[in-house]
Amino acid sequence: AIEEKWQPLVIGIHSDDLEIVDDSVRMIYFLLDQGSHLFDQIRQQLSTCIHALGYIVVESDNYRDEALKQNILPPLLEVIEVTDNPVLLDNAMQTFQNLRLHKNPPLDLTILSSGVPNLVKQLYSDRDDVLYEICCCLVILTDPSQPKPDNLVTTEMCSQLLELLRNFKESIALPILRIIGNIITENDKEREIMISCCPLTVIEPVLALMEIRRNDDHDREVCNVIAKLLGGNFDHTQAAIETGLISWVLDKASKSCDPEFIDLASTAVTNAVIGANDQQIRYLVKEKAMVPIFSAISETDNSETVQVALTGLEKILYVGEKLVKTESDQRNPFCKEVCSCDLSNLEALLQNEDESISIRARTLLVTYFKDQFRGSLDHDN
């Protein structure tokens, strides 16, 4: 009877009134009371009901609000806390996520704190399907735009994620990279926990991805992790150079037509430049670090990406001026590299709608290239 009533809902067939929401919530409570953790058949029915409810609540704010009014959260939290069934756990997490959609303010992810130990425990499973479902759950929970459950990011979780990435399995590599990228985005404490699990060379597990045939999604996520880990740190820049990650970014950027990847590559290279010493700057310029920086300047409408690229360019040219003073160079050695990337792209920024970008571009041109663009600069005045 349960299958006959709820299975059609999984493929999007449901009634237009709130009764089906009330029935679904009541059935979920009933099945939990029958010992769904003990009997496979009941657990399958519970998973079907939760999956169906997830489809229903995403269709309408009224359905969502009715489910919350009927107190759906306690049974969902109970499932997340105790189940070892990956499909049931994933259905519960997805339904919870759907309940959050378009709700203002959204449901607070911190209410899932009690379920965190069970989620982390599942990371030790030897089943690929379990690992995939758990990693998808953790992608949701580590979303940097939302408050995280208490004590979600721990040394144990980060160490196990990195271990899974070292023992590379393609099916879970992408969600693991997204989790790592989420963890190291904003919170300094969480970032340090991740880095402490593998000091200075935390990005080395990503090298496993370079041994297989990747798709564009993998490339973006790898570049995203590299960019976030290279946050103005000398040791991380050196680690990225020694492991070949910077060379990989530069090689991919030189061949890519994907604007999103070019933005990420520019950010990764600029972050490496910001954290680099003079010797590392020499190496990065020699390896054509200017290419993704100028690609970002010339090919993106994203002001933030242009600002990041200009920061990298400023650092490179500043180091070049130091070399003029401390060595026997007659001229900034890096100006030639800039010109080879088509300096007109920098000149075009003089007309940028963002005044801060146009001012920075003009400062660079006046400081390092005044002779080449005297006419344009005079006209700009």
Secondary structure by P-SEA (a helix, b strand, c coil): cccccccccccccccccaaaaaaaaaaaaaaaaacccccaaaaaaaaaaaaaaaaaaaacaaaaaaaaaacaaaaaaaaaaccccaaaaaaaaaaaaaaaccccccccccccccaaaaaaaacccccaaaaaaaaaaaaaaaccccccccccccaaaaaaaaaaaaacccccaaaaaaaaaaaacccaaaaaaaaaaccccccccccccccccccaaaaaaaaaaaaaaccccaaaaaaaaaaaaaaaaaaaaaccccaaaaaaaaaaaaaaaaaccaaaaaaaaaaccaaaaaaaacccccaaaaaaaaaaaaaaaaaaaaaaaacccccccaaaaaaaacaaaaaaacccccaaaaaaaaaaaaaccccccaaaaaaac
